[in-house]
Amino acid sequence: MLRSAATNNKAEKRMSLRSGERKFLTGMTLLLLLATGAPPATAQEWPSRPVTLIVPYAAGGLMDTVGRYLGERLAKAFGQSFVVDNRLGAGGTIGTQHVARSAPDGHTLLVASVAQVTVAPLIQDVKYDSVRDFMPISMFSSGIIVVAVNADSRAKNVGELIAEAKTAPGKLAYSSAGFGTIAHLGAAMFASAAGIDMVHVPYKGAAPAAQALAAGEVQLFVGNQSELHAFIEAGKIRVLAVATPNRVASMPDVPTVAETLPDFQVAGWQGLLAPAQTPKDTVARLEKEVIAAARDTAASARFRNMSINTVGSTSEEFAAAIKRDHALYQQAIRAAGLEKK
């Protein structure tokens, strides 16, 4: 019995030593991994589960179209589902805020526009900081901003539209996808430049805003032509002018607003953002694929037919554009009297 107990004690000591050795080796392995910057063998590679693309506007509009196209392309590139979630409200700021507060692991991304990233923080209280809370991935596209009316409108050009508005102050109504969107800001800037008084009628997305103009519920829309494309083709909406600095090659006979109101212009873009602190390698991989998606010949032609120019910028170029637009729209918002109090 005594010999057996002694044997057991020796065995227990050997096991204890082996256990200590294992712990020591494990600790040394982790230290080596940290020293070399290599990830632990158990770390999961991105994407480890379906990725959510938050589109902060209603289905059917320009942002939704861009989001669904990117979702398809990125799913093929990464072999994982990219699911579009239309989280609308408050001019796109609800969905934007959701992404700002999401985990920075690359599994929740924002299909963004200049409206909620650059404009909204300047004219309303939002619970996110456009620079601090997001990591730019790539600007996918830019749209052609137009001044459009219902097909039955008596106004045949910008001058006639302004004259009509001046004869009935506060009677002309314009639609938008919500407070702080490009359609809201564009029309407010137009009213300010023309010296007219108009009524803003916000809708829950670009698609219903376009439908309202086609149905004659409102008289004017100043926003992305792509959002009106189907109704223009059907002859229910007429474009009076483009808000670009120069005439557009696809519509050479359509004048610029600046030909009537000197220096007037409105521009918009669509791109992909991630929450701040998202790993740089994840952002780099996404950037590469968004650029490829934007520069795909067939895709470029498809979007061009919808009056959208694909861009495909680098992350750094996108960040610089956001900074530039902030200064541009801050000045425009001040001129239009839309600064937040």
Stockholm file with secondary structure:
# STOCKHOLM 1.0

chainA/1-341         MLRSAATNNKAEKRMSLRSGERKFLTGMTLLLLLATGAPPATAQEWPSRPVTLIVPYAAGGLMDTVGRYLGERLAKAFGQSFVVDNRLGAGGTIGTQHVARSAPDGHTLLVASVAQVTVAPLIQDVKYDSVRDFMPISMFSSGIIVVAVNADSRAKNVGELIAEAKTAPGKLAYSSAGFGTIAHLGAAMFASAAGIDMVHVPYKGAAPAAQALAAGEVQLFVGNQSELHAFIEAGKIRVLAVATPNRVASMPDVPTVAETLPDFQVAGWQGLLAPAQTPKDTVARLEKEVIAAARDTAASARFRNMSINTVGSTSEEFAAAIKRDHALYQQAIRAAGLEKK
#=GR chainA/1-341 SS CHHHHHHHHHHHHHHHHHHHHHHHHHHHHHHHHHHHTCCCTTCCCSCSSCEEEEECSCTTSHHHHHHHHHHHHHHHHHTSCEEEEECCCGGGHHHHHHHHTSCSSSSEEEEEEHIIIIIHHHHSCCSSCTTTSEEEEEEEEEECEEEEEETTCSCCSHHHHHHHHHHSTTTCEEEESSTTSHHHHHHHHHHHHHTCCCEEEECSSHHHHHHHHHHTSSSEEEEEGGGGHHHHHTTSEEEEEECSSSCCTTCTTSCBGGGTSTTCCCCEEEEEEEETTCCHHHHHHHHHHHHHHHHCHHHHHHHHTTTEEECCCCHHHHHHHHHHHHHHHHHHHHHHTCCCC
#=GC SS_cons         CHHHHHHHHHHHHHHHHHHHHHHHHHHHHHHHHHHHTCCCTTCCCSCSSCEEEEECSCTTSHHHHHHHHHHHHHHHHHTSCEEEEECCCGGGHHHHHHHHTSCSSSSEEEEEEHIIIIIHHHHSCCSSCTTTSEEEEEEEEEECEEEEEETTCSCCSHHHHHHHHHHSTTTCEEEESSTTSHHHHHHHHHHHHHTCCCEEEECSSHHHHHHHHHHTSSSEEEEEGGGGHHHHHTTSEEEEEECSSSCCTTCTTSCBGGGTSTTCCCCEEEEEEEETTCCHHHHHHHHHHHHHHHHCHHHHHHHHTTTEEECCCCHHHHHHHHHHHHHHHHHHHHHHTCCCC
//
